[in-house]
Amino acid sequence: MTLAEAQKTVDNWIKTYGVRYFSELTNMAILTEETGELARIIARKFGDQSFKADDKKYDLADEMADILWVLICLANQTGVDLEKAFDKNIKKKTARDSQRHQQNEKLTDNL
């Protein structure tokens, strides 16, 4: 599925099942909440914290998909074409960082 297809799929779902989009401010708060849920899993799975009994129900992939869903909602609401934005962002990063990371001793010392 392309980003454009994902944006259309979310829009169709909202119009069919969701009644309407939540406000942009509400979706921003939800995005923050979902990001926190992902952070909780990462901290426990890859970091030093241990899982609590109620943390084990979380699914890493599902939490990432939740974030993507809300981000797509925000893009749809604000008129952002995510494919164009992502392509532009990759070009920006390539122009800015094409040599930077290769010259970073913190990244290359252990190769």
N, C-alpha and C positions, 0 to 999 in steps of 0.2 A: 504494500500500500504506500503510495506517495504521500507527502505532506499535504498536497492539495486534496487528495482523496480523503485523507484523515479529517481535514477541515470540513469537507462536505459531509462526511459520515457523522461527525459530531453535530453539525448544524441540523441535519435531517433528524437525528435522534432527539435533539432539544425540541424541535418543532413537532415531533410525533409524540414523545413521551414526557418531555420536560415542561410543557406549557410555555415557558419562555426562559431566556437566560437569566441567571441571577445578575444583580448589578455588578459592574466592574469592580467596585470596592469589595463586595462580598466575595467575588471570585478571587480577588487578590488575597483576602484573608484565608480563603480555602486553600489556595496555592501554598501559602505559608504553613498552614496546618499540615498539609500533605507532605511538604518538604521536611517538616519536623518528624513525621512518622517514618520517613525514609532514613533520616538521620539517626533515629532511635535504633533501627535495625542495623545500620552500618556500624554504629558505636558498639553494639552488642556482638555482632557477628565478626567484625574485623578489628574492633578496638578492645579496650581493656575491661569494659563493663560486661557483666554476665546478664543473661536473659532472666527476666522475671517470668513468673508463670503465665501472666496475661500477654507477654511480649511474643510468645512462641506462635501465636496465631497469625502474626504478620508475615506477609509474603513479599520478598524483595521486588520481584518483577511486577506484582500487582501494585505496589506502592509507586513504582516508577511510572506505571501506566496511569495511575491516578493523577500524578503530576502532569504528565503529557496531556491528559484529558482537559484539565483545568487551564493549562497554558493554551491549548487550542481554543477553548472557549474564549479566553481573553483576546486571542488573535482575531477570532471571528468578530467579536464585539467591537474591536478597535480598528478593523479594516486592514489588518496586517496579513500579507501573503507570506506564510512561513517559508515556502520554498524559495522565494526571492530573497527574503531576509536572511535565511540560512546560507544561501549561495553567496550573498554579499558579505556575510560574516566570515565565511571560510576564506574568501579573497582578502579581506582585511587582515585576518590572522596570518595568512601566508606572507603577505607583504611585510607585515610588522615583525613576525617571529621566525622567518625562514632560517635564519642563522642563530638566533638567540638561544634556543634550547640545545642546539648541537654544540654550542660553546659553553654551556652551563656545566661546570665541573661537578656539581651536585648530582647531575643526571648521568654524566659519562664516566665518572670515576670507577664505577663498579662493572663496566662493560668488559 
